[in-house]
Amino acid sequence: MAPLGAPTEPWLVAGARRVPLRLVRNRRARRYILRLSPDGSARVTLPRGGSVAEAMRFARHNAAWIEKELLRRAARPAKPRAWLLGTEILFRGQLVRLEPGANGCRGLVCFGQESLAMPDATGDLRPAVEGRLRALAAQELPARALELAAFHRFPAPRVSVRNQRSRWGSCSRRGSLSLNWRLVQAPAFVRDYLILHELAHLREMNHSSRFWNEVARLCPEFANARLWLKEHSELLR
């Protein structure tokens, strides 16, 4: 994707706010796409042949959504960056607490059914806990993707687990799936939807109505899964 440089109107008015606006062109995009970045700026993706003027109209038309999203983010309680004993994290769709081992056993941190050896559990546990989550994801997500592919008669894809910061998964034109390790924090039905979503791209490499019909056939409850992913988008940040 290529940025278009500073537009003539670098700010978008959303309610009482002035929101920085970035325009980015993506030849693979089929429509204008508006996203709110973690830093509070708005980004409009232009499809092939799209114009700056139309992108600005599109952004202004959706100013109310931007204002609503900014207010929603502002009202959301700030989560601590450091994970300490007692911190609650998402694991397999449930909030679980980071706790010491049974009977206060030192050198052991537990969450859900997992336990992690930690010589010093008094500091930030996040790097070690995320390391365990990533290891679980690397073990579980490719296996589940191959299982779902076989069940739905897809050719076996190549599957990688990555640390993506802006998406939950992707499918290349060569048929390779990339899955975000944070899916191990999601419920099973959400994990399966995301895998099936990417598998559907093996038949429709787009987001056309035919693609969404295929997704609905593979995963009838996909709307609920999409809602969960939207509500927990902060996991990507």
N, C-alpha and C positions, 0 to 999 in steps of 0.2 A: 504494500500500500504506500502511496506517495502523498505527502502533505502538499497542499496547494499554496502554502505560504500564507502570509497575513491577509485576510480578506478585507474589503473596504469597511466592513462592519464587524470588528473583532469581538463585540460583546452582544449578548442576547439578553433582553429584559424578560425576566421570569418573575412575575409578581413585583415585589419590592427589591428584587435582587438583580445584579448585573453579572451575568454568567459568561466567563471566557468561552469562546467558540473556536473549535478547530475543524477544518474541512480536509478530508482525506479521500483520495480517489483510489478505488479498488476495481480493477478490470473484471474481477470475478463476481463482484456484487451485481445483483439483478434488480435492486431497488435501493432507494435512499434508506439509510439506517441511522438512527439516533441513539447514542449511548451517553450515559453520564459517567465520567471517569472518577476514580477514587479521590482525586484532588478537587473535585467539584466543578471541573470544566466539562463542557459538552462537546461531543465529537459527532460530526455528521459524515458518514461514508457515502461517497457519490459512486453510482454505477457507471459502467462504460457509456459514454455519451451524455452523462449528466452535466448540468450547468450549475455554476456557483449561485446564480440567481434563484434557481429552483431549490437548491439546497438551503438557502437562507429562508425561503418561503416555508419549506418543510420544517425547519427548526422553529420558526416563529409560530407555526400552526400547532406545534407540540410544546409550546412554552409552559402551558398549564401542567403538563405531565412532569416537566423538569422541576417546576416549583414544588409540586407534590412530592416528588422523589427527594428533593433536597430537605424538605421539612421532615419526611419520614426518617432520613438518615440522621438529622439533627436530634430527633427525639429518641433515637436508639441508644441505649446505654453503652458507654464506651467499654470495650472489653480490654482487660489487661494484656499487654504484649507479653509479659512474663507469665509463665505457668508455674505456680507454686503449689505446694500441698494444700488441698482444699479447693483448687480451681476446678470448675466444671468445664468439660469439653464434650463435643459431639463425637460419638463413636457408634457406628452402625445405626445411626438415626436416633440415638438416645443420649441424653445428657448424663455423663458419668463423672464422678469426682476423682481427682488424683489423691490417692490415700496411701499412707504407709502400710507396710505389710501387716499381717495378722498380729494382734497383740502389740502393735507399735513396733514391729520388727524393723530395725535399722538396716539401711542398705537395700531396701526393697520398696518400689513404688508400684501401686496397683491401680488399674482402671478397667472397668468391666470385668472380663475374664482374663485380662492380661496382667502379667507382672514383669517388672523391669528392674534388673539389678542396678542400683545407684549408690556408689560409695558415699556420696554426699547429696542428700536430698533437701538441703536447706536453701539452695539457690534456685535459679531458673531451670525448670525441668523441661521446658519446651523443646530444645534441640533433641534431647534424648527420646522424648515421647513421640515427636514427629518422625524421628528416625525409625521407631518401632512401627508407626502407622504406615510409613512408606514401604517398609519391608513386608508388612502384611498385604499391602496393596499389590506389590510386585508379585507376590505369591498367588493372590486370589483373583485379581482382575483379569489377567490373561486366561486363566483356566476357565473362568465364568464366560468370557467372551467366546472361547472355542466351544464351550458347551451349548451356548445359545445359538451360535452359528450352525452347529451340527443339527440341532433340533429344528431350526427353521430352514434347513437346506441351503445355507450359504457356503461358498467355498471357505475353507479355513483361512482366516486372515492372519497376517503378521500383527502382533499386538505389542505395543510398548507402553510403559507407565512413566509418565513425565510429571515435572513440577510446573505445570502451566499456571499462569497468573491471570489469564483473561478468558479462559474457556475451560469447560469441563471435559471436552474430548474433541477429536477431529478424525477425519478419514481422508487419506490421500487418494489421488487419482490412480495410484498403483494398488489400491486396496489395503493399505496399511492403516491400522487403527492406533491412535494415541489416546490414552485415557489418563485423566488427572488422578494422582494418588489420593486426593482428598475424597474421592468417591467411597473410600472405606469408612468415611465418617457419615455417609448417607444411609438411609434405610435401604433394604434389599430391593424394594420395588423401584426406587429411584435409580439405584445402580444399574438395574436391569434395563430400565427405560433408556438410560444414556447409552448403554452398549447397543441396544436395538436401534436407537436413533442413528448411531454411526454405521451399523450394519446396513440399515436401509439405504445409506448413501452408496453402497455397492451396486444398488439397482437404479437409484436416482441420485446423481451427483449434483443436487440442487435442493432448493426448498420450495419446489412447486407444489401444486395441489396433489399431483400424483405421488410426490414424496410423502406428504402428510397422510395421504390415504394408505400408503404402505406402512407408515408408522402406526396408524390406528389399527391396522390389521394385525400387526405384530404385538402391539401393546395397547389394548383398548383403554387402559386407565392412564394413558400418557399425560393427559391434562393435569391430573393431580401431581404427577412427578415433576412436570414443568413448573408448577406453582411452588413446590418445595424448593427446587433449585433457585428460583427467583427470590424466594424469601430468605434463602441462606447464601446469597451471592457474596456476603462478606467473607466467606471461607476462602475465596479466591484472592483476597487482599492481604 
